[in-house]
Amino acid sequence: MRYAVNVPIFDGFADPGTVAALAVEAERAGWDGFFVADHLQTDFGIVLPIGDAWITLAAVAARTERMRIGPMVTPLARRRPWKVARETVALDMLAGGRLILGAGLGYPPEADFERFGEDGDPTVRAEKLDEALHIIAGLWSGAEFAYEGRHFRLGPVTFEPRPVQRPRIPVWVGGIWPRPRPFRRAARWDGVAPMGEGLHYTEMMSPKDIRAVADFVARHRPGDEPFDLMHWGVTPNGRAGAVMDEYADAGATWWMETLDPWSNGWTGSGPWPLERMTERVTRGPRG
């Protein structure tokens, strides 16, 4: 199992410089990955400063050397796939081949889509996600590429440069378990980022559910290439390693430690407790 930090870039973490400095600390403490949320607004019931995932990741890439980085997850249904293709190649180059593209439908649809005039219908978002992933992979190939879909059309065009990574930047797809469709989609790519249906931001899926995800994806994989299954979690002080081991035994290949303001004393108003949240990073993955 490998270990990553997942940073909700809200409140004090909306500053790319602050997050990049945290990433330096994370790399020093032995974490294997550093990922950030990608939202336009929250559904927390209050107005919070929110950072831009891609600018923040560029700052992180420039200041780190070893960790995998990426958005977890970016809602491709509200982005132009050809622009994402350009941005991801540039970021993979800046990071020296360390980018992972986390992609999903986006949540919550009201906050991240409908308030900005975007279609929040889940069927439409799913169609756009599938089309966008196909287009991005086609543009990454460096070959002439054209596409005619329900939502996106382009080409023929050729994109250079290609990503540093071969055959492509890894793609992890998010989904709500136990809905089957997102996991059939994820099985076609390189990894899956599941969340349990009805769970609060701070609540974890059970090891039993993670095993069920692993079994489902294995049944639907077209080949036997390596595949990553990450698990979001918030570990208790002093017991992180024991908790993580349960999920590794269930089939998770990555632990994604979410920096959670609630478990660090935030009551839903006032500034986030950044110092206490940062302490979880500096303790190291199993601290």
C-alpha positions as CSV (number, residue, x, y, z in Angstrom):
1,M,0.0,0.0,0.0
2,R,1.1,3.6,-0.7
3,Y,0.0,6.6,1.2
4,A,-1.3,10.0,0.1
5,V,-2.6,13.2,1.6
6,N,-5.9,14.6,0.2
7,V,-6.3,18.3,0.8
8,P,-9.6,20.2,0.6
9,I,-8.3,23.5,-0.7
10,F,-10.8,25.6,1.2
11,D,-10.3,28.4,3.8
12,G,-6.6,28.7,4.6
13,F,-5.8,26.0,2.1
14,A,-7.2,28.1,-0.7
15,D,-3.7,29.7,-0.9
16,P,-1.5,27.8,-3.4
17,G,1.6,28.8,-1.6
18,T,0.3,27.4,1.7
19,V,-0.6,24.1,0.1
20,A,2.7,23.9,-1.7
21,A,4.6,24.4,1.6
22,L,2.4,21.6,3.1
23,A,3.3,19.4,0.2
24,V,7.0,19.9,0.9
25,E,6.4,18.8,4.5
26,A,4.4,15.8,3.3
27,E,7.2,14.7,1.0
28,R,9.7,15.1,3.9
29,A,7.5,13.0,6.2
30,G,7.4,10.1,3.8
31,W,4.0,10.4,2.0
32,D,3.8,8.9,-1.5
33,G,1.1,11.1,-3.0
34,F,-0.5,14.5,-2.6
35,F,-3.9,15.3,-4.0
36,V,-6.3,18.2,-3.9
37,A,-10.1,18.6,-4.3
38,D,-11.5,20.4,-7.3
39,H,-14.7,22.5,-6.5
40,L,-16.2,25.8,-7.3
41,Q,-18.4,25.9,-4.2
42,T,-19.1,23.8,-1.1
43,D,-22.4,22.6,0.3
44,F,-21.3,23.3,3.9
45,G,-23.9,26.0,4.4
46,I,-21.3,28.8,4.7
47,V,-19.1,30.8,2.3
48,L,-15.5,29.6,2.3
49,P,-12.5,30.7,0.3
50,I,-11.8,28.0,-2.3
51,G,-8.6,27.5,-4.3
52,D,-8.1,26.5,-7.9
53,A,-7.0,22.9,-8.1
54,W,-4.8,23.2,-11.2
55,I,-2.9,26.3,-10.2
56,T,-2.4,24.7,-6.8
57,L,-1.1,21.5,-8.3
58,A,1.4,23.5,-10.5
59,A,2.8,25.1,-7.3
60,V,3.0,21.6,-5.7
61,A,4.7,20.1,-8.7
62,A,7.3,22.9,-8.7
63,R,8.2,22.3,-5.1
64,T,8.2,18.5,-4.8
65,E,10.3,15.8,-6.4
66,R,9.0,12.4,-5.6
67,M,5.3,12.3,-4.7
68,R,2.5,11.5,-7.1
69,I,0.1,14.4,-7.4
70,G,-3.3,15.1,-9.0
71,P,-6.8,16.3,-8.6
72,M,-9.1,14.0,-6.7
73,V,-11.4,14.3,-8.5
74,T,-11.9,16.8,-11.2
75,P,-15.4,17.0,-12.7
76,L,-14.7,16.7,-16.4
77,A,-18.4,17.4,-17.3
78,R,-17.8,21.1,-16.6
79,R,-14.4,21.3,-18.4
80,R,-13.3,21.4,-22.0
81,P,-11.5,18.1,-22.6
82,W,-9.0,19.6,-25.0
83,K,-8.0,22.2,-22.5
84,V,-7.7,19.5,-19.8
85,A,-5.5,17.5,-22.2
86,R,-3.1,20.5,-22.6
87,E,-3.1,21.3,-18.8
88,T,-2.4,17.7,-17.8
89,V,0.5,17.3,-20.2
90,A,2.0,20.6,-19.0
91,L,1.6,19.5,-15.4
92,D,3.0,16.0,-16.1
93,M,6.1,17.7,-17.6
94,L,6.4,20.1,-14.7
95,A,6.2,17.2,-12.2
96,G,8.6,15.0,-14.1
97,G,6.0,12.3,-14.9
98,R,4.2,12.2,-11.5
99,L,0.6,13.2,-12.4
100,I,-2.5,11.1,-11.8
101,L,-5.7,12.4,-13.3
102,G,-8.6,11.8,-10.9
103,A,-11.9,12.3,-12.8
104,G,-15.5,12.0,-11.9
105,L,-19.0,13.3,-12.3
106,G,-18.5,16.1,-9.7
107,Y,-20.4,16.6,-6.5
108,P,-22.5,18.3,-5.3
109,P,-24.3,19.0,-8.6
110,E,-26.2,22.0,-7.2
111,A,-23.1,23.8,-5.9
112,D,-20.6,22.8,-8.6
113,F,-22.9,22.8,-11.7
114,E,-26.4,24.3,-11.5
115,R,-25.5,27.5,-9.8
116,F,-23.2,28.3,-12.7
117,G,-25.7,27.4,-15.4
118,E,-24.2,23.9,-16.0
119,D,-26.4,20.8,-16.4
120,G,-26.4,18.9,-13.2
121,D,-28.4,15.9,-14.5
122,P,-26.3,12.8,-13.6
123,T,-26.9,11.1,-17.0
124,V,-25.6,14.1,-18.9
125,R,-22.6,14.5,-16.6
126,A,-21.8,10.8,-17.0
127,E,-22.1,11.1,-20.8
128,K,-19.8,14.1,-20.8
129,L,-17.3,12.3,-18.5
130,D,-17.1,9.3,-20.8
131,E,-16.7,11.5,-23.9
132,A,-14.1,13.7,-22.2
133,L,-11.9,10.8,-21.1
134,H,-12.0,9.3,-24.6
135,I,-11.0,12.7,-26.1
136,I,-8.2,13.4,-23.5
137,A,-6.6,9.9,-24.1
138,G,-6.8,10.4,-27.8
139,L,-5.1,13.8,-27.7
140,W,-2.4,12.4,-25.3
141,S,-1.5,9.8,-28.0
142,G,0.2,12.4,-30.2
143,A,-1.6,10.8,-33.2
144,E,-4.1,12.6,-35.4
145,F,-7.4,12.4,-33.6
146,A,-11.0,13.3,-34.4
147,Y,-14.2,12.8,-32.3
148,E,-17.9,13.2,-32.9
149,G,-20.1,12.7,-29.8
150,R,-23.3,13.9,-28.3
151,H,-21.6,16.6,-26.3
152,F,-18.1,17.2,-27.8
153,R,-16.8,17.4,-31.3
154,L,-13.3,18.1,-32.6
155,G,-10.7,17.3,-35.2
156,P,-8.9,16.0,-36.9
157,V,-6.2,17.5,-34.7
158,T,-2.8,16.4,-33.5
159,F,-1.6,17.4,-30.0
160,E,2.1,17.7,-29.1
161,P,3.9,17.4,-26.8
162,R,2.8,14.1,-25.3
163,P,2.8,13.4,-21.6
164,V,6.0,12.3,-19.9
165,Q,4.4,9.0,-18.8
166,R,3.8,6.1,-21.2
167,P,1.5,4.9,-22.4
168,R,-0.4,7.7,-20.8
169,I,-1.0,9.6,-17.6
170,P,-2.8,7.2,-15.2
171,V,-6.6,7.9,-14.9
172,W,-8.5,7.1,-11.7
173,V,-12.2,7.4,-11.8
174,G,-14.4,8.3,-8.9
175,G,-17.8,6.7,-8.1
176,I,-20.4,6.2,-5.4
177,W,-20.5,2.6,-4.2
178,P,-22.6,0.4,-4.7
179,R,-23.8,2.0,-7.9
180,P,-22.4,-0.3,-10.6
181,R,-22.0,2.1,-13.6
182,P,-19.2,4.2,-12.2
183,F,-17.2,1.1,-11.4
184,R,-17.7,-0.4,-14.8
185,R,-16.3,2.9,-16.2
186,A,-13.4,2.8,-13.8
187,A,-12.5,-0.7,-14.8
188,R,-11.7,0.6,-18.3
189,W,-9.0,2.9,-16.9
190,D,-6.2,2.7,-14.3
191,G,-7.7,3.1,-10.9
192,V,-10.8,3.8,-8.9
193,A,-11.6,6.3,-6.1
194,P,-14.8,5.0,-4.4
195,M,-17.0,6.8,-1.9
196,G,-19.8,5.1,0.1
197,E,-23.3,6.1,-0.7
198,G,-24.8,8.3,2.0
199,L,-21.6,8.6,4.0
200,H,-20.5,12.0,5.5
201,Y,-17.3,13.5,4.3
202,T,-15.6,12.2,7.4
203,E,-17.0,8.6,7.3
204,M,-15.2,5.7,5.8
205,M,-16.3,2.7,3.8
206,S,-15.8,-0.6,5.6
207,P,-13.0,-3.0,4.6
208,K,-15.8,-5.4,3.5
209,D,-17.0,-2.8,1.0
210,I,-13.5,-2.1,-0.3
211,R,-13.1,-5.9,-0.9
212,A,-16.5,-5.8,-2.8
213,V,-15.2,-2.9,-5.0
214,A,-12.0,-4.8,-5.7
215,D,-13.9,-8.0,-6.7
216,F,-16.3,-6.0,-8.9
217,V,-13.6,-4.2,-10.8
218,A,-11.6,-7.4,-11.2
219,R,-14.6,-9.1,-12.9
220,H,-15.0,-6.2,-15.3
221,R,-11.4,-5.4,-16.2
222,P,-10.6,-6.1,-19.9
223,G,-7.1,-7.2,-19.1
224,D,-4.7,-8.0,-16.2
225,E,-2.7,-4.7,-16.2
226,P,-2.0,-3.1,-12.8
227,F,-5.0,-1.3,-11.3
228,D,-5.1,1.0,-8.3
229,L,-7.9,1.1,-5.7
230,M,-7.7,4.0,-3.3
231,H,-9.6,4.5,0.0
232,W,-10.4,7.9,1.5
233,G,-10.0,7.9,5.3
234,V,-9.3,9.8,8.5
235,T,-7.1,7.8,10.9
236,P,-7.1,8.1,14.7
237,N,-3.9,9.3,16.3
238,G,-1.7,6.3,17.2
239,R,-3.7,3.7,15.3
240,A,-3.1,4.8,11.7
241,G,-1.0,1.9,10.7
242,A,-3.4,-0.7,12.1
243,V,-6.4,0.8,10.4
244,M,-4.6,1.1,7.1
245,D,-3.5,-2.5,7.2
246,E,-7.1,-3.7,7.3
247,Y,-7.8,-1.9,4.1
248,A,-4.6,-3.1,2.4
249,D,-5.7,-6.7,3.3
250,A,-9.1,-5.9,1.6
251,G,-7.4,-4.9,-1.7
252,A,-6.8,-1.1,-1.4
253,T,-3.5,-0.1,-3.0
254,W,-3.5,3.5,-1.8
255,W,-4.6,5.1,1.4
256,M,-5.9,8.7,0.9
257,E,-5.7,10.5,4.3
258,T,-8.2,13.3,4.1
259,L,-7.4,16.5,6.1
260,D,-10.6,16.9,7.9
261,P,-11.4,20.1,9.8
262,W,-14.3,18.5,11.8
263,S,-12.2,15.9,13.5
264,N,-9.7,18.6,14.4
265,G,-12.2,20.8,16.3
266,W,-13.9,22.8,13.6
267,T,-17.6,23.4,14.5
268,G,-18.8,24.8,11.1
269,S,-17.9,28.4,11.6
270,G,-14.7,30.4,12.0
271,P,-11.3,29.6,10.5
272,W,-10.2,26.1,9.9
273,P,-7.7,24.6,12.4
274,L,-4.8,24.5,9.9
275,E,-2.1,23.9,12.5
276,R,-3.8,20.8,13.9
277,M,-4.7,19.6,10.4
278,T,-1.0,20.0,9.3
279,E,0.2,18.0,12.3
280,R,-1.4,14.9,10.7
281,V,0.8,15.3,7.7
282,T,4.1,15.9,9.5
283,R,3.5,12.7,11.6
284,G,3.9,10.7,8.5
285,P,1.6,8.1,6.9
286,R,1.5,5.6,9.8
287,G,2.0,8.1,12.6
